Amino acid sequence: MRLMTWMLPHPRTTTLPSFTAKETRVLFLRFERIGDLILATGMIRVLATAHPSIVLDVLATPTTRPVLDGNPYVRKVLTLDRRSWGNYYTTGRTLRDARYDIIVDGRINQPQTFTTTPFLMLMARAPYRVGVGGGNNDQVYNVRVRPYDRHMHYVDGSSVLAEPFGVAGESSDASRWQPELYLSSAEVDWATHAWYAAHAERRDAGWHSEDSRRMLVNLSASEPKRRWGDERFIAVLHAVREIHPTLPMVIMGLPGEWERVQRVAHTVGAWPQQTSMLRDALALVGTSDRVFTPDTSISHATSAFRTPAVVLLKQDHAPYAPWNTPAEIVFWTGDMIDALPVEPVREAVLRLACR
């Protein structure tokens, strides 16, 4: 790392130049989790529109890239597969040839930078490198912003990355930083068919009253410690059925948990919907009226569509709650979500169902 940072273009400390009519090529780095990139879409929009001369590309991963499908503020999405040494080489050549003027590292919650980011900065040879200062980051970034205060929401904390571009961070207008996702008409049509099936499921059960509201339940979470038990989901959803028997309900989960999705759905009289691709899950979130999830990626998607949600969230993850979106947050403590009882979740979901 020291060798790579020594080879980075100078100066070591600077500010962004004045923006002119000449095209300014900006690369935004965000190559970790799906939820992180969803949260970053508001920042991407702010940077892309900060000055008329800016054209903005994003470096993501093959897994997270679909988040940016249809995004009008992104010219091009590059991908880095960190499992492939060959892809590092290919990506490095692409960055070198693109001749970026500014690179912005979107990570603020993992301030210590080691090898991947310095490598990307070195290959791109961009004269201006924006990122959180402190520690060894000062060797990598020459336009530094203040470290993230973990007591504030992550979106608020990220806003400092726009300050070097002349955009005030922590604006009182929360919608300025609102995450955004864009669905195609084909994706909306696909999801609408799932909701038609959910309506039909209630009619087949003998309920003839049409309820136009739509509840999406996501069973899955990316980490085992955040996966709530099926029987607990069933207990909560049975309570919803007692009060709202005609409510159309769709159950989804990761592709590898399809049997689990089917079991829960059939038990509570809901429609099980396969989501073989990330965009399938996002389309269901975007066409629902309320969402119940233990997964932060899905909860960030509710922010992007401003869909009310109940989110099961670890206590120290409060900075990752839905942003500027109606939400019921049920916090859990300890190392595993298993300690979270049914009662507070049932009360929160019932409040959501009554909206």
N, C-alpha and C positions, 0 to 999 in steps of 0.2 A: 504494500500500500504506500509506504513512504517513497518508493521509487516512482510509482505512478503519479503521486501527487507532486513530486518534484518536477516531473515532466509536463505538468499542466501549464497551459498558457498563463502568462503573467498579465496584469498585476495580481498580487495576493489579496488586496482589499480595494474595492472600487464601488461605484454606483452605476446603475444603468444609464446609458447615454440618452440624449433627447431623441424622441421618435420623430422621424421625418416621413416624407411620402414614400421613401424607399422601403421595399418589403422587408419586414423584420421576421425572421424565422425563429419560432419558439418551439422547443420540445418540452413536454410535461412528462415526468417520470412517475409512474404509479404501477409497479409491477408485482404487487402482492395479492391481496385477497379481493374477492368479488365485491364485498361490502365496502371496502376502502375506495374502490374505483367509483362505485355508485355515489358515495359521499363526495367524491372529488368532482363530480360533474358540474356542481355549482361553481366551483373555483375555475374549472376549465372554461365555462361560459364567461365568467368575469374577466379572465386573462385574455381570451380571444377577442373580446369587445373593448378592452381597455384603450386601444388605439387603432385607428383604421388601417394602419400599415401591418398589423400583426396577422400572420398566418400560423396556426397552431397545430402541431402534431402531438400524438400521445404514444408513449411506449408502455405497452401492457404485456400480459402473458397470453398464451393461447386460451387459457381458461377464462380470463377476465375480459378478453377482447369483445365478446358479444354485447357487453354492457354499453358499448359506444355505437352499436349499430343504429344508423339513421340520425346520429347526432350532427346537427348542422354547423356546430362550432368547431368541429374537428376536421381538418383537411385529410389527414391520413393517420391510420393506426398501425404502428410498428409492433412487432411481438418479440419477446425474449423468452425462450424456453430454457430455464436455468438448469434443466436436467441434461442439456446437450451442449458439449463443448463446441461442436461444429456450429451450433446456432449462435454461440457467443461470437465466433469469428465472422459469420454472415452478418449479424446485427452490427458488429463493429464497423464493417466495411460500409454498410448502409448509412450509418451515422456519419462516417467520414465524408461520404459523397454528398450528404444532404447539406453540409455547411451551415449548421444552425448558428444563429447569433446568440441565443440565450437558451440555457437549459434550466428548468425549474424542477427540483426534487420535491415531489408532493408529500413525502414522508415527514411527519412532524412528531409522531409518537414513538419512533425508534431512532433517537438522535445520533447514536454512534454509527458511523459509516465505516465500512471495512474495505471490501474488495470490488463488489459488483458495480456500485455507483462510481467509484474512482475510475474503473475500467471504462465505463460508458462515457464519462466526462472526457477521459483521455482520448478515446477514439473519435469523439465528436469534435474535439478541439474548439469548442465554443468559447469565446473570450469572456462571456458572462455566465456565471454559475450561481443560481439562487438556491439557498437552503437554510435550514436552521443552524445557527452558530453554536459554538461551544465544543470543547474537547478536540478530538481529531477531525471534526467537521471543518474546523477553521483551516485545515490544510487542503480541503476539497473545494469549498465554496468561497467565492470572493465577493459575493453580494449576500450578506448574512442577515437573517431576521431573528428576532428573539425566540428563545425556547418556548415550547408548549407548556402552558399551565394546565396540568391535568385536572384541575377543579372546574374547568370550563368545558363546554361541549366541544367535540372535536371539530365541528364546522366553524365555530367561532375561532378556535385556535388556528385553524388552517388559513383563516383570512389574512394573517400577517404576510403570507406569501405574495399577496397582491400589492402590498405597500410599496415595494421597489418600482412598481409600474405606475405609481401615482394614484392608486385606489386605496382609500381609507379602509383599514381593517375594522372588524367588529362593528359594522354599521348597525344602526338602530332598525334598519329595514331588513328583517330576517329573510324576506323573500328574495333579497338580492343574492343570497348564497344558496338558495333552494336547489337541492339535487334535482336532476331531470333525466327521465328516460323517454325514449321515443319508440312507439309501436307502429308497425306497418299496418295497412288495412288488412292484409292477409293474416297477420297475427291476431288482430282484433276479431276477425271473422272466426278464426280457429277457437279462440277463447269463448266467443259467444255461443258456439255450438256446445261447449261444455256446460255453460249455464242453462241452455235449453234442456240439456239432459238432466240437470239438477232439478229443474221445474217438473219435468216429466216424472222423475223419481217420486216426487211428492204426490202427483196426480195418481200414479200407479198404486200408491199407498192409501188411496181413498180420500185424499185432501184436495178439495176442488177450489178452495180460495186461492187466488193468485197473489203472491207476495213478491213485489218487484225488487226487494232488497236481496243482496247476494253476500253470503259469508264464505270466505275462503279460509280453510284450516290447513296449515303446513305442519306436518308431524316431525320433519327431519331437522337436524342441526349438523353442522360440519364436524363437531367434536363430540365424542361419546359423553363427556361430562355435562353437555347441554341438552341431552336427549331425554325428554320427559316420558314417563311410562304410558303405554297404550291405554291401560285401564283408567288412568287418571284423565286422559283426553276423553275417553268414553263417558266417564262420570260427568264431566263438564258439559259435553255436548248433549247428553240426555237431559240435563237441566234446561238447556236452551230449547230442546224439542218440546218439553212440557209447556213452555210459555209461548213458543213460536213454532207450532207444528208444521206450518206451511213454508217456513223460511228455506229458500233454496241454499244448499250447502255443498261445497266441493271440497274434497279432501285430496291433498297432494303430498308428495315426499320425494326423496331421492330415488332414482331409477332402481337402485339395489334394494329398496324397501317397499317394493310394489305390493307384496303379499300383506305387509303391515297396513298399507294404505287401504287395500281392499277390505281387510277385516274390520277396521275402524269404521269405514264408510258404510258397510252393510249393516253393522251393529246399530248405527245411529240414523239410518235412513238417509244417507248422503250419497253423492255421486263421486266415485273414485276416478281421478283423472291422472293419467300418465303424463309425466313431464320429462321426456327423454333429453331435452336440451334446456339450457338456462333460459333462453328466450321464451320457452313455453311457460315456465314458472312466472316470468316477468309479465307475460301477457295476462295470466290469470289474476295477478295482483292488480294490474292496471285496469281490469274490467270488473273488479269486485267493489263492494261498498264498505266492507269491513274485513279485517284480517286478524287471525289468531296464530301466533308463531313463537317458537323458542329460538329462532335463528335470526342473527343480526343482519345477515345479507338480505333476507326477506323484509325485515323491519326497515332497512334503509331504502328498499324499493317502495315501501309504503310512503316514505317521505317524498320520493321522486314523483309519485302519483297523488300525493296528499290524501291517502286513503286512511281513515281511522283504523287503529289497530290495538290489540292487546299483545304485549311483548313480554316474554319471560326473560328477565335480564339479570345477570350476576350483579351483585351489589356494587362492586368496584368498577363496573362497566357503564355507569350512569352517563359518562360523556358520549356514549354511542347510542343513546336513546333516539327515537324518531325526531327529526328536526322540523320545527314549525308545522307540525301535523298533529291533529287530535289523537291522543294515545293514552291507554291505560298501561302503566308499567308495573309489573309484579316482580319485585326483586327477590332473588334467592341468595343465600349465603353458603359458605363452605366451599368444598372442592367439587361437589356434584349437585346437579339439579334435583336429584332424588329426594332431598330433604324438603323440597317445596310441597306443602300440602295442597289438597284440592280446593279447600274452601275459599281462600282469597282469589284464586284464579277463576273459580266459578262466578264469584261476585263481579269480577272485572269483566268477564265475557258476557254476562247477562246485562250489565250496564251498556256494553258495546252493542249488543243485539237489540237493545231498546232504542238506540239512536235513530 
